[in-house]
């Protein structure tokens, strides 16, 4: 699984995230679109909300710059793809190791209701 993540991330390089209607390339079970010509990437729907909340955290915590266009995309993804039970559990595990959590995830988890 680590190799798969490395391949996806390596191909994505530093491409900006975007929405695309192209057919995703399958990296194992991960449908990902890497548009090498336009240097854009579209992650799987299941990951879009988590990516948005991670970027918001990185902006606040480490001063990572997010363009206005990217911020609008991440805000849409945050609304369209709410936290999952796994994302809430992941946040707790990271906080246990790191000593702090991602408030964008923590706040969303506090208001989330999950169905079994």
C-alpha positions in Angstrom: 0.0 0.0 0.0 2.9 2.4 0.7 4.2 1.9 -2.8 0.7 2.7 -4.2 0.6 6.0 -2.2 4.1 6.8 -3.4 3.2 6.2 -7.0 0.0 8.4 -6.8 1.8 11.2 -5.0 4.9 11.0 -7.3 2.7 11.3 -10.4 0.7 14.1 -8.9 3.9 16.0 -8.2 3.0 19.6 -7.3 0.0 19.7 -9.6 -2.9 21.8 -8.3 -6.1 20.0 -7.4 -9.0 20.6 -9.7 -12.3 19.0 -10.8 -12.2 17.0 -13.9 -14.6 14.9 -16.0 -11.8 12.7 -17.4 -11.9 9.0 -16.7 -9.7 8.4 -13.7 -6.5 6.3 -14.0 -6.6 3.4 -11.6 -3.8 3.2 -9.1 -4.9 -0.1 -7.7 -8.1 0.7 -6.0 -7.5 4.5 -6.1 -9.2 6.3 -9.0 -7.0 9.4 -9.6 -6.7 11.8 -12.4 -3.3 13.3 -13.1 -3.5 15.7 -16.1 0.2 15.9 -17.0 -0.4 18.3 -19.9 -2.2 20.9 -17.7 -0.4 20.0 -14.5 -3.7 19.4 -12.6 -4.9 16.5 -10.4 -8.3 15.3 -9.3 -8.4 13.0 -6.3 -11.2 10.4 -5.7 -14.4 11.9 -4.4 -13.9 10.0 -1.1 -10.8 12.0 -0.4 -11.8 15.5 -1.5 -13.2 16.7 1.8 -10.3 15.3 3.8 -7.8 17.0 1.4 -9.6 20.3 1.8 -9.5 20.1 5.6 -5.8 19.2 5.6 -5.0 22.2 3.4 -7.0 24.5 5.7 -5.0 23.1 8.6 -1.7 23.5 6.8 -2.6 27.1 5.9 -3.3 28.0 9.6 -0.6 25.9 11.2 2.3 26.4 8.8 1.4 29.4 6.7 1.0 27.3 3.5 -0.3 29.7 0.8 -3.6 28.7 -0.9 -4.7 30.7 -3.9 -8.2 32.2 -3.9 -9.2 29.7 -6.6 -7.9 26.7 -4.7 -9.5 28.0 -1.4 -12.9 28.2 -3.2 -12.5 24.7 -4.5 -11.5 23.4 -1.0 -14.5 25.2 0.6 -16.8 23.5 -1.9 -15.2 20.1 -1.2 -15.4 20.6 2.5 -19.2 21.3 2.2 -19.8 18.6 -0.4 -17.8 15.8 1.2 -18.4 15.8 5.0 -16.1 14.1 7.5 -16.2 10.3 7.7 -16.0 8.2 10.8 -12.5 7.1 9.7 -11.4 10.8 9.3 -12.5 11.5 12.8 -10.7 8.4 14.1 -7.6 9.4 12.1 -7.6 12.9 13.6 -7.7 11.4 17.1 -4.8 9.1 16.3 -2.7 12.0 14.9 -3.5 14.2 17.9 -2.4 11.4 20.2 1.0 11.3 18.5 1.4 14.9 17.5 -0.1 16.6 20.5 -2.6 18.7 18.5 -5.4 18.0 16.1 -6.9 19.5 13.0 -9.7 21.8 14.3 -11.4 21.6 10.9 -11.8 17.9 11.4 -12.4 18.0 15.1 -15.2 20.6 14.8 -16.8 18.7 11.9 -16.7 15.5 13.9 -18.4 17.1 16.9 -21.4 17.9 14.6 -21.4 14.7 12.5 -23.8 11.8 12.7 -22.6 8.6 11.2 -24.8 5.7 10.1 -23.7 2.1 10.5 
